[in-house]
Amino acid sequence: MRHYAALLAAVQRHGLPLRFRTDVTVHDKRFCASNDERVPFLWLLYRDGTHLFPACLPDRQTHSAAYLAEVLRDFSPGHWFGWDGVALTLLPDSAEAAAFLEQHRAEG
């Protein structure tokens, strides 16, 4: 699971999360184990945990724009990453995170 290994490397590099580490070791691991590593996703690593946003949910639906905007606003001090199906890339800010997700939704 190259995508999960990339998440763990980011956790080590940034020393986060400080709380709710099971976000990574249970929830993110479960997502990675049940999804092909070619599936793009947006991942947020912050002090109190992680949030993972697949470009498309299993039923091909996407997170609502309002929900994503709320998360972007509330957790923007964190580190945003995009998994493009090959590599995990640190994104400079929440605007780039939103653009990454929209780009990969359009491709899906």
DSSP file (Angstrom, degrees, kcal/mol; ACC not computed):
  #  RESIDUE AA STRUCTURE BP1 BP2  ACC     N-H-->O    O-->H-N    N-H-->O    O-->H-N    TCO  KAPPA ALPHA  PHI   PSI    X-CA   Y-CA   Z-CA
    1    1 A M     >        0   0    0      0, 0.0     4,-2.3     0, 0.0     5,-0.2   0.000 360.0 360.0 360.0  84.8    0.0    0.0    0.0
    2    2 A R  H  >  +     0   0    0      1,-0.2     4,-2.0     2,-0.2     5,-0.1   0.852 360.0  56.5 -61.7 -34.8    2.2    2.8   -1.3
    3    3 A H  H  > S+     0   0    0      2,-0.2     4,-1.6     1,-0.2    -1,-0.2   0.906 108.9  45.5 -66.9 -39.2   -0.5    5.4   -0.5
    4    4 A Y  H  > S+     0   0    0      2,-0.2     4,-2.5     1,-0.2    -2,-0.2   0.897 110.4  54.1 -69.2 -39.0   -0.6    4.4    3.1
    5    5 A A  H  X S+     0   0    0     -4,-2.3     4,-2.0     1,-0.2    -2,-0.2   0.882 107.1  52.2 -60.3 -37.4    3.2    4.3    3.3
    6    6 A A  H  X S+     0   0    0     -4,-2.0     4,-1.8     2,-0.2    -1,-0.2   0.888 108.4  50.5 -66.3 -39.0    3.2    7.9    2.0
    7    7 A L  H  X S+     0   0    0     -4,-1.6     4,-2.3     2,-0.2    -2,-0.2   0.932 110.0  49.9 -63.3 -45.3    0.8    9.0    4.7
    8    8 A L  H  X S+     0   0    0     -4,-2.5     4,-2.3     1,-0.2    -2,-0.2   0.881 108.0  53.6 -62.0 -37.8    2.9    7.4    7.4
    9    9 A A  H  X S+     0   0    0     -4,-2.0     4,-2.5     2,-0.2    -1,-0.2   0.895 109.1  48.8 -63.7 -39.2    6.0    9.2    6.0
   10   10 A A  H  X S+     0   0    0     -4,-1.8     4,-2.4     2,-0.2     6,-0.3   0.894 108.9  53.2 -66.7 -39.4    4.2   12.5    6.3
   11   11 A V  H  X>S+     0   0    0     -4,-2.3     4,-1.7     1,-0.2     5,-0.9   0.934 112.4  44.7 -59.2 -46.5    3.1   11.7    9.8
   12   12 A Q  H  <5S+     0   0    0     -4,-2.3    -2,-0.2     1,-0.2    -1,-0.2   0.921 113.4  50.2 -63.0 -45.3    6.8   11.0   10.8
   13   13 A R  H  <5S+     0   0    0     -4,-2.5    -1,-0.2     1,-0.2    -2,-0.2   0.869 121.0  32.8 -63.8 -38.7    8.1   14.1    8.9
   14   14 A H  H  <5S-     0   0    0     -4,-2.4    -1,-0.2     2,-0.2    -2,-0.2   0.569  97.8-130.2 -98.9 -10.2    5.6   16.5   10.6
   15   15 A G  T  <5 +     0   0    0     -4,-1.7    -3,-0.2     1,-0.3    -4,-0.1   0.810  54.9 172.7  66.2  29.4    5.2   14.9   14.0
   16   16 A L      < +     0   0    0     -5,-0.9    -1,-0.3    -6,-0.3    -2,-0.2  -0.865  31.4  42.5-127.1 161.1    1.4   15.0   13.7
   17   17 A P        -     0   0    0      0, 0.0    30,-0.2     0, 0.0    31,-0.2   0.592  48.9-175.8 -80.8 157.9   -1.2   14.3   14.8
   18   18 A L  S    S+     0   0    0     29,-2.5     2,-0.3    28,-0.2    30,-0.2   0.772  75.7  27.6 -84.7 -29.2   -0.7   14.9   18.5
   19   19 A R  S    S+     0   0    0     28,-1.7    -1,-0.0     1,-0.2     0, 0.0  -0.831 115.5  27.9-125.5 165.3   -4.2   13.6   19.3
   20   20 A F    >   +     0   0    0     -2,-0.3     3,-1.9     1,-0.1     4,-0.3   0.887  61.6 167.9  51.2  48.4   -6.6   11.1   17.6
   21   21 A R  T >>  +     0   0    0      1,-0.3     4,-2.1    -3,-0.2     3,-1.3   0.707  65.4  75.9 -64.5 -19.8   -3.7    9.1   16.1
   22   22 A T  H 3>>S+     0   0    0      1,-0.3     4,-2.2     2,-0.2     5,-1.8   0.689  76.0  76.8 -68.1 -14.6   -6.2    6.4   15.2
   23   23 A D  I <4>S+     0   0    0     -3,-1.9     5,-2.8     3,-0.2    -1,-0.3   0.924 109.3  29.2 -54.3 -41.3   -7.3    8.7   12.4
   24   24 A V  I <4>S+     0   0    0     -3,-1.3     5,-1.1    -4,-0.3    -2,-0.2   0.930 124.8  44.6 -82.4 -51.3   -4.2    7.5   10.6
   25   25 A T  I  <5S+     0   0    0     -4,-2.1    -3,-0.2     3,-0.2    -2,-0.2   0.678 131.9  14.5 -77.1 -17.7   -3.7    4.0   12.1
   26   26 A V  I  X5S+     0   0    0     -4,-2.2     4,-2.4    -5,-0.2    -3,-0.2   0.716 130.7  34.2-116.0 -63.3   -7.3    2.9   11.8
   27   27 A H  I  ><S+     0   0    0     -5,-1.8     4,-2.2     2,-0.2    -3,-0.2   0.937 123.6  39.6 -69.4 -50.4   -9.4    5.1    9.5
   28   28 A D  I  ><S+     0   0    0     -5,-2.8     4,-2.5    -6,-0.3    -1,-0.2   0.887 116.8  52.2 -67.2 -37.3   -6.9    6.2    6.9
   29   29 A K  H  ><S+     0   0    0     -5,-1.1     4,-2.6     2,-0.2    -2,-0.2   0.911 108.7  50.6 -63.5 -41.8   -5.4    2.7    6.8
   30   30 A R  H  X S+     0   0    0     -4,-2.4     4,-1.7     2,-0.2    -2,-0.2   0.917 110.2  50.0 -62.2 -43.6   -8.8    1.2    6.3
   31   31 A F  H  X S+     0   0    0     -4,-2.2     4,-0.7     1,-0.2     3,-0.3   0.949 112.8  46.4 -59.0 -48.3   -9.4    3.6    3.4
   32   32 A C  H >< S+     0   0    0     -4,-2.5     3,-0.7     1,-0.2    -2,-0.2   0.885 111.3  51.7 -63.3 -39.2   -6.1    2.7    1.8
   33   33 A A  H 3< S+     0   0    0     -4,-2.6    -1,-0.2     1,-0.2    -2,-0.2   0.812 115.1  42.1 -67.9 -29.0   -6.6   -1.0    2.3
   34   34 A S  H 3< S+     0   0    0     -4,-1.7     2,-0.4    -3,-0.3    -1,-0.2   0.410 109.5  64.8-101.1   3.1  -10.0   -0.9    0.6
   35   35 A N  S << S-     0   0    0     -4,-0.7    -1,-0.0    -3,-0.7     2,-0.0  -0.980  86.3-108.8-129.5 140.1   -9.2    1.4   -2.3
   36   36 A D    >   -     0   0    0     -2,-0.4     3,-2.2     1,-0.1    -2,-0.1  -0.347  30.4-123.4 -58.9 140.0   -6.9    1.0   -5.2
   37   37 A E  T 3  S+     0   0    0      1,-0.3    -1,-0.1    -4,-0.1    48,-0.1   0.599 107.9  70.6 -68.4  -8.0   -3.8    3.2   -4.8
   38   38 A R  T 3  S+     0   0    0      2,-0.1    -1,-0.3    48,-0.0    48,-0.1   0.567  73.9 103.4 -80.2  -8.1   -4.6    4.8   -8.2
   39   39 A V  S <  S-     0   0    0     -3,-2.2    46,-0.3    46,-0.1     2,-0.1  -0.650  72.9-134.5 -77.4 117.4   -7.7    6.5   -6.6
   40   40 A P        +     0   0    0      0, 0.0    15,-2.4     0, 0.0    16,-0.4  -0.380  31.1 170.5 -71.3 149.4   -6.8   10.2   -6.0
   41   41 A F  E     -AB  54  83A   0     42,-1.9    42,-3.2    13,-0.3     2,-0.4  -0.990  32.6-125.8-153.6 160.2   -7.6   11.8   -2.6
   42   42 A L  E     -AB  53  82A   0     11,-2.7    11,-3.4    -2,-0.3     2,-0.4  -0.884  29.0-165.5-104.0 137.9   -7.0   15.0   -0.6
   43   43 A W  E     -AB  52  81A   0     38,-3.0    38,-2.8    -2,-0.4     2,-0.5  -0.992   9.0-159.7-133.7 132.4   -5.6   14.4    2.9
   44   44 A L  E     -AB  51  80A   0      7,-3.1     7,-1.7    -2,-0.4     2,-0.5  -0.948   5.5-170.9-112.7 125.4   -5.4   16.9    5.8
   45   45 A L  E     +AB  50  79A   0     34,-2.6    34,-3.3    -2,-0.5     2,-0.3  -0.972  22.5 151.9-115.0 121.1   -2.9   16.3    8.6
   46   46 A Y  E >   -A   49   0A   0      3,-2.7     3,-1.9    -2,-0.5   -28,-0.2  -0.864  58.2 -80.8-144.2 177.0   -3.3   18.6   11.6
   47   47 A R  T 3  S+     0   0    0      1,-0.3   -29,-2.5    -2,-0.3   -28,-1.7   0.827 124.0  38.0 -50.2 -42.9   -2.7   18.7   15.3
   48   48 A D  T 3  S-     0   0    0    -30,-0.2     2,-0.3   -31,-0.2    -1,-0.3   0.213 124.9 -66.7-102.8  15.5   -5.8   16.8   16.3
   49   49 A G  E <   -A   46   0A   0     -3,-1.9    -3,-2.7   -28,-0.1     2,-0.3  -0.989  57.4 -69.0 145.7-151.7   -6.0   14.2   13.6
   50   50 A T  E     -A   45   0A   0     -2,-0.3     2,-0.4    -5,-0.2    -5,-0.2  -0.935  20.5-154.7-140.3 161.6   -6.6   13.8    9.8
   51   51 A H  E     -A   44   0A   0     -7,-1.7    -7,-3.1    -2,-0.3     2,-0.5  -0.988  11.8-161.0-136.0 136.3   -9.3   14.1    7.3
   52   52 A L  E     -A   43   0A   0     -2,-0.4    -9,-0.2    -9,-0.2    -2,-0.0  -0.976   4.4-170.9-122.0 129.4   -9.3   12.2    4.0
   53   53 A F  E     -A   42   0A   0    -11,-3.4   -11,-2.7    -2,-0.5     2,-0.0  -0.913  13.3-148.3-122.2 102.1  -11.4   13.2    1.0
   54   54 A P  E     -A   41   0A   0      0, 0.0     9,-0.3     0, 0.0   -13,-0.3  -0.388  23.4-123.4 -63.1 146.7  -11.5   10.8   -1.9
   55   55 A A  S    S+     0   0    0    -15,-2.4     2,-0.4     1,-0.2   -14,-0.1   0.893 101.9  15.3 -58.2 -37.7  -11.9   12.6   -5.3
   56   56 A C  S    S-     0   0    0    -16,-0.4    -1,-0.2     6,-0.1     6,-0.2  -0.999  83.5-129.8-135.7 136.3  -15.1   10.5   -5.7
   57   57 A L    >   -     0   0    0      4,-3.4     3,-2.9    -2,-0.4     4,-0.0  -0.326  42.5 -91.0 -75.0 166.2  -16.9    8.5   -3.0
   58   58 A P  T 3  S+     0   0    0      0, 0.0    -1,-0.1     0, 0.0    -2,-0.0   0.801 129.7  50.6 -52.8 -33.3  -17.7    4.9   -3.7
   59   59 A D  T 3  S-     0   0    0      2,-0.1     3,-0.1     1,-0.0    -2,-0.1   0.233 122.1-107.3 -90.0  16.4  -21.1    5.7   -5.2
   60   60 A R  S <  S+     0   0    0     -3,-2.9     2,-0.2     1,-0.3    -1,-0.0   0.545  82.3 127.5  69.6   9.5  -19.4    8.3   -7.5
   61   61 A Q        -     0   0    0     -5,-0.1    -4,-3.4    -4,-0.0     2,-0.3  -0.489  48.9-142.4 -84.7 165.2  -20.8   11.1   -5.4
   62   62 A T        -     0   0    0     -6,-0.2    -6,-0.1    -2,-0.2    -7,-0.1  -0.843  27.4 -86.1-124.0 163.9  -18.6   13.8   -4.1
   63   63 A H        -     0   0    0     -9,-0.3    -1,-0.0    -2,-0.3   -10,-0.0  -0.427  57.2-100.5 -63.5 143.3  -18.5   15.8   -0.8
   64   64 A S     >  -     0   0    0      1,-0.1     4,-2.3    -2,-0.1     5,-0.2  -0.317  23.3-121.7 -65.3 151.3  -20.7   18.8   -1.1
   65   65 A A  H  > S+     0   0    0      1,-0.2     4,-2.5     2,-0.2     5,-0.2   0.870 113.4  54.8 -60.3 -37.3  -19.0   22.1   -1.7
   66   66 A A  H  > S+     0   0    0      2,-0.2     4,-1.9     1,-0.2    -1,-0.2   0.910 108.6  47.6 -65.0 -42.1  -20.4   23.5    1.5
   67   67 A Y  H  > S+     0   0    0      2,-0.2     4,-2.2     1,-0.2    -2,-0.2   0.935 113.5  47.0 -64.6 -46.4  -19.0   20.7    3.6
   68   68 A L  H  X S+     0   0    0     -4,-2.3     4,-2.9     1,-0.2     5,-0.2   0.907 110.6  52.7 -62.9 -41.3  -15.6   21.0    2.0
   69   69 A A  H  X S+     0   0    0     -4,-2.5     4,-2.0     1,-0.2    -1,-0.2   0.884 108.7  51.1 -61.7 -38.3  -15.6   24.8    2.4
   70   70 A E  H  X S+     0   0    0     -4,-1.9     4,-2.7     2,-0.2    -1,-0.2   0.924 112.3  45.2 -64.8 -44.9  -16.4   24.3    6.1
   71   71 A V  H  X S+     0   0    0     -4,-2.2     4,-2.5     2,-0.2    -2,-0.2   0.923 111.5  52.8 -65.0 -44.0  -13.5   21.9    6.6
   72   72 A L  H  < S+     0   0    0     -4,-2.9     4,-0.5     1,-0.2    -1,-0.2   0.890 114.3  43.4 -58.3 -39.4  -11.1   24.1    4.6
   73   73 A R  H  < S+     0   0    0     -4,-2.0     3,-0.5    -5,-0.2    -2,-0.2   0.930 117.6  43.4 -71.4 -46.3  -12.0   27.0    6.9
   74   74 A D  H  < S+     0   0    0     -4,-2.7    -2,-0.2     1,-0.2    -3,-0.2   0.784 125.7  29.3 -74.6 -28.0  -11.9   25.2   10.2
   75   75 A F  S >< S+     0   0    0     -4,-2.5     3,-2.3    -5,-0.2    -1,-0.2   0.184  76.4 120.5-120.3  16.5   -8.7   23.2    9.6
   76   76 A S  T 3   +     0   0    0     -4,-0.5    -1,-0.1    -3,-0.5    18,-0.1   0.703  64.1  71.8 -61.8 -19.2   -6.7   25.3    7.3
   77   77 A P  T 3  S+     0   0    0      0, 0.0    -1,-0.3     0, 0.0    -2,-0.1   0.621  88.6  86.2 -68.7  -6.8   -3.8   25.6    9.8
   78   78 A G  S <  S-     0   0    0     -3,-2.3     2,-0.6     1,-0.1   -32,-0.2  -0.060  92.6 -90.1 -80.7-173.6   -3.0   22.0    9.0
   79   79 A H  E     -B   45   0A   0    -34,-3.3   -34,-2.6    14,-0.0     2,-0.4  -0.900  37.3-151.5-102.4 122.0   -0.9   20.5    6.2
   80   80 A W  E     -BC  44  91A   0     11,-0.6    11,-3.3    -2,-0.6     2,-0.3  -0.780  15.9-178.0 -95.6 136.5   -2.8   19.7    3.0
   81   81 A F  E     -BC  43  90A   0    -38,-2.8   -38,-3.0    -2,-0.4     2,-0.5  -0.967  15.2-150.9-131.8 148.1   -1.6   16.8    0.8
   82   82 A G  E     -BC  42  89A   0      7,-2.4     7,-2.5    -2,-0.3     2,-0.6  -0.985   2.0-158.6-119.7 128.6   -2.8   15.5   -2.5
   83   83 A W  E     -BC  41  88A   0    -42,-3.2   -42,-1.9    -2,-0.5     5,-0.2  -0.928   8.1-174.7-100.7 117.1   -2.4   11.9   -3.6
   84   84 A D        -     0   0    0      3,-1.7    -1,-0.1    -2,-0.6     4,-0.1   0.278  60.0 -87.0 -96.7  10.7   -2.7   11.8   -7.4
   85   85 A G  S    S+     0   0    0    -46,-0.3   -46,-0.1     2,-0.2     3,-0.1   0.291 124.6  43.2 100.3  -8.4   -2.5    8.0   -7.7
   86   86 A V  S    S+     0   0    0      1,-0.4     2,-0.3   -48,-0.1    -3,-0.1   0.590 115.9  12.0-131.8 -45.1    1.3    7.9   -7.7
   87   87 A A        -     0   0    0     -5,-0.1    -3,-1.7     2,-0.0     2,-0.5  -0.965  62.8-119.1-144.1 154.9    2.7   10.3   -5.1
   88   88 A L  E     -C   83   0A   0     -2,-0.3     2,-0.4    -5,-0.2    -5,-0.2  -0.861  33.6-167.5 -95.9 124.6    1.7   12.4   -2.1
   89   89 A T  E     -C   82   0A   0     -7,-2.5    -7,-2.4    -2,-0.5     2,-0.4  -0.948  21.4-126.7-119.2 130.9    2.4   16.1   -2.6
   90   90 A L  E     -C   81   0A   0     -2,-0.4    -9,-0.3    -9,-0.2   -11,-0.0  -0.617  27.6-147.2 -71.6 127.4    2.3   18.8    0.1
   91   91 A L  E     -C   80   0A   0    -11,-3.3   -11,-0.6    -2,-0.4     6,-0.1  -0.782  11.2-130.6 -99.7 143.1    0.0   21.5   -1.1
   92   92 A P  S    S-     0   0    0      0, 0.0     2,-0.3     0, 0.0    -1,-0.1   0.783  75.3 -16.6 -68.5 -28.6    0.8   25.1   -0.1
   93   93 A D  S  > S-     0   0    0      1,-0.1     4,-1.8   -14,-0.0     3,-0.2  -0.957  74.6 -83.3-164.2 177.9   -2.6   26.1    1.2
   94   94 A S  H  > S+     0   0    0     -2,-0.3     4,-2.4     1,-0.2     5,-0.2   0.796 121.1  58.8 -67.0 -28.6   -6.4   25.3    1.4
   95   95 A A  H  > S+     0   0    0      2,-0.2     4,-2.2     1,-0.2    -1,-0.2   0.923 108.1  45.3 -65.6 -42.9   -7.0   27.0   -1.9
   96   96 A E  H  > S+     0   0    0      2,-0.2     4,-2.6     1,-0.2    -2,-0.2   0.853 110.7  55.5 -66.8 -34.0   -4.6   24.7   -3.7
   97   97 A A  H  X S+     0   0    0     -4,-1.8     4,-2.2     2,-0.2    -2,-0.2   0.935 109.0  46.0 -63.2 -45.9   -6.2   21.8   -1.8
   98   98 A A  H  X S+     0   0    0     -4,-2.4     4,-2.4     1,-0.2    -2,-0.2   0.904 112.9  50.3 -63.2 -41.2   -9.6   22.7   -3.1
   99   99 A A  H  X S+     0   0    0     -4,-2.2     4,-2.5     2,-0.2    -2,-0.2   0.894 108.9  52.3 -64.1 -40.7   -8.2   23.1   -6.6
  100  100 A F  H  X S+     0   0    0     -4,-2.6     4,-2.2     2,-0.2     5,-0.2   0.937 111.1  46.9 -59.2 -47.8   -6.5   19.7   -6.4
  101  101 A L  H  X S+     0   0    0     -4,-2.2     4,-1.9     1,-0.2    -2,-0.2   0.920 113.0  48.3 -63.9 -44.2   -9.7   18.0   -5.4
  102  102 A E  H  X S+     0   0    0     -4,-2.4     4,-2.1     1,-0.2    -1,-0.2   0.901 110.0  52.6 -63.5 -40.8  -11.7   19.7   -8.1
  103  103 A Q  H  X S+     0   0    0     -4,-2.5     4,-1.3     1,-0.2    -1,-0.2   0.925 113.0  43.5 -59.7 -45.5   -9.1   18.8  -10.8
  104  104 A H  H  X S+     0   0    0     -4,-2.2     4,-1.1     1,-0.2    -1,-0.2   0.755 109.6  56.4 -77.9 -23.4   -9.2   15.1   -9.8
  105  105 A R  H  < S+     0   0    0     -4,-1.9     3,-0.3    -5,-0.2    -1,-0.2   0.912 107.0  50.5 -66.5 -42.7  -13.0   15.1   -9.6
  106  106 A A  H  < S+     0   0    0     -4,-2.1    -2,-0.2     1,-0.2    -1,-0.2   0.844 110.9  48.8 -64.5 -33.4  -13.2   16.3  -13.1
  107  107 A E  H  <        0   0    0     -4,-1.3    -1,-0.2     1,-0.2    -2,-0.2   0.751 360.0 360.0 -76.7 -24.6  -10.8   13.5  -14.2
  108  108 A G     <        0   0    0     -4,-1.1    -1,-0.2    -3,-0.3    -2,-0.2   0.478 360.0 360.0 -76.3 360.0  -12.8   10.9  -12.4
